């Protein structure tokens, strides 16, 4: 592991006080570790300086160490801000600085959240944007420019009420600077500071860091949040920088009410860009006003994404009304990976008045559409409900209600998870590439209740299985009023592959002794018998087995399928080390399984396992 010290790693004690437990993440300046503070008996996050080359010239080492101290100083100046990760201390250990920060339990960064669960609803994006804007403004008032606002530097974590993504935090002031503070700028003239695709045009062409530049980056970040990709995303860093300077952002298709705000934040000319005050007013206009100090950070329930655990408002009455919104998505981390063959293998500004008018019109649309991935073919309550009506409306295409364990094929009119899918049952999952499976049901007393509560209940009832799989989402198939009785008075809860098929049954619907066609339906805590390097069977964990699935990791987009076969073991040893799960490193080692599915979908996920170093079987000897 490249590091400021060759001995850095799990189990190391820093400054005689902080025991490193496991690595939480990393960036251009350092690794972030979960650590135990032995003095206060609590968990903290530690950031260490990283040098890819331990022989880095002294000038660069001094520059990067000074930047780390500046990060701690700037972030500490914002201590107590509800939307900034708290910095407790900066210390030196073996000649290098370590930053002691608040550990945010259950946090996920915005980039990963979008990757794993799909784009945010516009109103939810506005809520996140307001929180980050508040943090940026607090820094700007102190003269501190962040300079690296991007999805990976925004954390979403559970709040005190239990809402899983209610708390929004800006982190990583690693390249922040006070332009008028008399500070030395610890960057080389030849280095472009920031993240390509999120830099403001004036910064990309050598201009000074300003508050307006941070707002441009915020616009790029919110665009990513609701569109699923950056406005200037290209194949290379150079192409992205060129696009930022020379091209208009990619037209937004999912932004809804947030669209005009994004356009105003992404203006090339800083003089035409929204100011912080204007941005705050515009973003607030997308969110239903609430009481007291929470007005800026609580969205209307009907505009929250389904994974916030709330139900959407009912649609206006009228025949043929359909609701579409963001997906009920899965919380899983990352999926499997590839192999040869079909089997797994180991290895821009508007006049504010005009802007508000546009936002007001768009808001009604957002509130009508937000909250559910799809609610099928709703009709007025005066319709007759007959047992012979299609259970989920004609758009879904099913004449019979879904049953537990039904494997389904989904045809999406606008691409995966876009529009209302037409579903077909894949009898017995014999097709080999089902898109997903019915894993639960949510009973209701009426069709209206099913529409209001079904998505949230499906989210909860499929949570356990989704947490054990690598790359899936939950989707609620809600009965139409006319088909409520035919659907068995319940919503069908599907678990679908997020980026491609699941290649077979899921969870308890899999049979012991069956071979995996692909790693996509392997799940955490599965016990495997490895008959060959390309043949893995699901077996009972009560008997003898060769390997056990611990989790998943993801290889780079440039890693080919053949390369993955040789790199996956090492990636799993680094990202999902068996020692973190209590397995003795002197006895056990990391293993991996890869397959074609994740490479075809572009996710490049690998299944990480534990096995005995001597190749022996495991039976009742797990920690």
Secondary structure in CASP SS format (residue, H / E / C, confidence):
PFRMAT SS
TARGET T0000
AUTHOR 0000-0000-0000
METHOD secondary structure of the structure
MODEL  1
X C 1.00
X C 1.00
X C 1.00
X C 1.00
X C 1.00
X C 1.00
X C 1.00
X C 1.00
X C 1.00
X C 1.00
X C 1.00
X C 1.00
X E 1.00
X E 1.00
X C 1.00
X C 1.00
X C 1.00
X E 1.00
X E 1.00
X E 1.00
X E 1.00
X E 1.00
X E 1.00
X E 1.00
X E 1.00
X E 1.00
X C 1.00
X C 1.00
X C 1.00
X E 1.00
X E 1.00
X E 1.00
X E 1.00
X E 1.00
X E 1.00
X E 1.00
X E 1.00
X C 1.00
X C 1.00
X C 1.00
X C 1.00
X E 1.00
X E 1.00
X E 1.00
X E 1.00
X E 1.00
X E 1.00
X E 1.00
X E 1.00
X C 1.00
X C 1.00
X C 1.00
X C 1.00
X C 1.00
X C 1.00
X C 1.00
X C 1.00
X H 1.00
X H 1.00
X H 1.00
X H 1.00
X H 1.00
X H 1.00
X H 1.00
X H 1.00
X H 1.00
X H 1.00
X H 1.00
X H 1.00
X H 1.00
X H 1.00
X H 1.00
X H 1.00
X H 1.00
X H 1.00
X H 1.00
X C 1.00
X C 1.00
X C 1.00
X C 1.00
X C 1.00
X C 1.00
X C 1.00
X E 1.00
X C 1.00
X C 1.00
X E 1.00
X E 1.00
X E 1.00
X E 1.00
X E 1.00
X E 1.00
X E 1.00
X C 1.00
X C 1.00
X E 1.00
X E 1.00
X E 1.00
X E 1.00
X E 1.00
X E 1.00
X E 1.00
X C 1.00
X C 1.00
X C 1.00
X C 1.00
X C 1.00
X E 1.00
X E 1.00
X H 1.00
X H 1.00
X H 1.00
X H 1.00
X H 1.00
X H 1.00
X H 1.00
X H 1.00
X C 1.00
X C 1.00
X C 1.00
X C 1.00
X H 1.00
X H 1.00
X H 1.00
X H 1.00
X H 1.00
X H 1.00
X H 1.00
X H 1.00
X H 1.00
X H 1.00
X H 1.00
X H 1.00
X H 1.00
X H 1.00
X H 1.00
X H 1.00
X H 1.00
X H 1.00
X H 1.00
X H 1.00
X C 1.00
X C 1.00
X C 1.00
X E 1.00
X C 1.00
X C 1.00
X C 1.00
X C 1.00
X C 1.00
X H 1.00
X H 1.00
X H 1.00
X E 1.00
X E 1.00
X E 1.00
X E 1.00
X C 1.00
X C 1.00
X C 1.00
X C 1.00
X C 1.00
X C 1.00
X C 1.00
X C 1.00
X C 1.00
X E 1.00
X E 1.00
X E 1.00
X E 1.00
X C 1.00
X C 1.00
X C 1.00
X C 1.00
X C 1.00
X C 1.00
X E 1.00
X C 1.00
X C 1.00
X C 1.00
X C 1.00
X C 1.00
X C 1.00
X C 1.00
X C 1.00
X C 1.00
X C 1.00
X C 1.00
X C 1.00
X C 1.00
X C 1.00
X C 1.00
X C 1.00
X C 1.00
X C 1.00
X C 1.00
X C 1.00
X C 1.00
X C 1.00
X C 1.00
X H 1.00
X H 1.00
X H 1.00
X H 1.00
X C 1.00
X C 1.00
X C 1.00
X C 1.00
X C 1.00
X C 1.00
X H 1.00
X H 1.00
X H 1.00
X H 1.00
X H 1.00
X H 1.00
X H 1.00
X H 1.00
X H 1.00
X H 1.00
X H 1.00
X H 1.00
X H 1.00
X H 1.00
X H 1.00
X H 1.00
X H 1.00
X C 1.00
X C 1.00
X C 1.00
X C 1.00
X C 1.00
X C 1.00
X C 1.00
X C 1.00
X C 1.00
X H 1.00
X H 1.00
X H 1.00
X H 1.00
X H 1.00
X H 1.00
X H 1.00
X H 1.00
X H 1.00
X H 1.00
X C 1.00
X C 1.00
X C 1.00
X C 1.00
X C 1.00
X C 1.00
X C 1.00
X C 1.00
X C 1.00
X H 1.00
X H 1.00
X H 1.00
X H 1.00
X H 1.00
X H 1.00
X H 1.00
X H 1.00
X H 1.00
X H 1.00
X C 1.00
X C 1.00
X C 1.00
X C 1.00
X H 1.00
X H 1.00
X H 1.00
X C 1.00
X C 1.00
X C 1.00
X H 1.00
X H 1.00
X H 1.00
X H 1.00
X H 1.00
X H 1.00
X H 1.00
X H 1.00
X H 1.00
X H 1.00
X H 1.00
X C 1.00
X C 1.00
X C 1.00
X C 1.00
X C 1.00
X H 1.00
X H 1.00
X H 1.00
X C 1.00
X C 1.00
X C 1.00
X C 1.00
X C 1.00
X C 1.00
X H 1.00
X H 1.00
X H 1.00
X C 1.00
X C 1.00
X H 1.00
X H 1.00
X H 1.00
X C 1.00
X C 1.00
X C 1.00
X C 1.00
X C 1.00
X C 1.00
X C 1.00
X C 1.00
X C 1.00
X C 1.00
X C 1.00
X C 1.00
X E 1.00
X E 1.00
X E 1.00
X E 1.00
X C 1.00
X C 1.00
X C 1.00
X C 1.00
X E 1.00
X C 1.00
X C 1.00
X C 1.00
X C 1.00
X C 1.00
X C 1.00
X C 1.00
X C 1.00
X C 1.00
X C 1.00
X C 1.00
X C 1.00
X C 1.00
X C 1.00
X C 1.00
X E 1.00
X E 1.00
X C 1.00
X C 1.00
X C 1.00
X C 1.00
X C 1.00
X H 1.00
X H 1.00
X H 1.00
X H 1.00
X H 1.00
X H 1.00
X H 1.00
X H 1.00
X H 1.00
X H 1.00
X H 1.00
X H 1.00
X H 1.00
X H 1.00
X H 1.00
X H 1.00
X H 1.00
X H 1.00
X C 1.00
X C 1.00
X C 1.00
X C 1.00
X E 1.00
X E 1.00
X E 1.00
X E 1.00
X E 1.00
X C 1.00
X C 1.00
X C 1.00
X C 1.00
X C 1.00
X C 1.00
X C 1.00
X C 1.00
X C 1.00
X C 1.00
X C 1.00
X C 1.00
X C 1.00
X C 1.00
X C 1.00
X C 1.00
X C 1.00
X C 1.00
X C 1.00
X C 1.00
X C 1.00
X C 1.00
X C 1.00
X C 1.00
X C 1.00
X C 1.00
X C 1.00
X C 1.00
X E 1.00
X E 1.00
X E 1.00
X E 1.00
X E 1.00
X C 1.00
X C 1.00
X C 1.00
X C 1.00
X C 1.00
X C 1.00
X C 1.00
X C 1.00
X C 1.00
X C 1.00
X E 1.00
X E 1.00
X E 1.00
X E 1.00
X E 1.00
X H 1.00
X H 1.00
X H 1.00
X C 1.00
X C 1.00
X C 1.00
X C 1.00
X C 1.00
X C 1.00
X E 1.00
X E 1.00
X E 1.00
X E 1.00
X E 1.00
X E 1.00
X E 1.00
X E 1.00
X C 1.00
X C 1.00
X C 1.00
X H 1.00
X H 1.00
X H 1.00
X H 1.00
X H 1.00
X H 1.00
X H 1.00
X H 1.00
X H 1.00
X H 1.00
X H 1.00
X H 1.00
X H 1.00
X H 1.00
X H 1.00
X C 1.00
X H 1.00
X H 1.00
X H 1.00
X H 1.00
X H 1.00
X H 1.00
X C 1.00
X C 1.00
X C 1.00
X E 1.00
X E 1.00
X E 1.00
X E 1.00
X E 1.00
X E 1.00
X C 1.00
X C 1.00
X C 1.00
X C 1.00
X C 1.00
X C 1.00
X C 1.00
X C 1.00
X C 1.00
X C 1.00
X C 1.00
X C 1.00
X E 1.00
X E 1.00
X E 1.00
X E 1.00
X E 1.00
X E 1.00
X E 1.00
X E 1.00
X C 1.00
X C 1.00
X C 1.00
X C 1.00
X C 1.00
X C 1.00
X C 1.00
X C 1.00
X C 1.00
X H 1.00
X H 1.00
X H 1.00
X C 1.00
X C 1.00
X C 1.00
X C 1.00
X C 1.00
X E 1.00
X C 1.00
X C 1.00
X C 1.00
X H 1.00
X H 1.00
X H 1.00
X C 1.00
X C 1.00
X C 1.00
X C 1.00
X C 1.00
X E 1.00
X E 1.00
X E 1.00
X E 1.00
X E 1.00
X E 1.00
X C 1.00
X C 1.00
X E 1.00
X E 1.00
X E 1.00
X E 1.00
X E 1.00
X C 1.00
X C 1.00
X C 1.00
X C 1.00
X C 1.00
X E 1.00
X C 1.00
X E 1.00
X E 1.00
X E 1.00
X E 1.00
X E 1.00
X E 1.00
X E 1.00
X E 1.00
X C 1.00
X C 1.00
X C 1.00
X C 1.00
X C 1.00
X C 1.00
X H 1.00
X H 1.00
X H 1.00
X H 1.00
X H 1.00
X H 1.00
X H 1.00
X H 1.00
X H 1.00
X H 1.00
X H 1.00
X H 1.00
X H 1.00
X H 1.00
X H 1.00
X C 1.00
X C 1.00
X H 1.00
X H 1.00
X H 1.00
X H 1.00
X C 1.00
X C 1.00
X C 1.00
X C 1.00
X C 1.00
X C 1.00
X E 1.00
X E 1.00
X E 1.00
X E 1.00
X E 1.00
X E 1.00
X E 1.00
X C 1.00
X H 1.00
X H 1.00
X H 1.00
X H 1.00
X H 1.00
X H 1.00
X C 1.00
X C 1.00
X C 1.00
X E 1.00
X E 1.00
X E 1.00
X E 1.00
X E 1.00
X E 1.00
X E 1.00
X E 1.00
X C 1.00
X C 1.00
X C 1.00
X C 1.00
X C 1.00
X E 1.00
X C 1.00
X C 1.00
X C 1.00
X C 1.00
X C 1.00
END
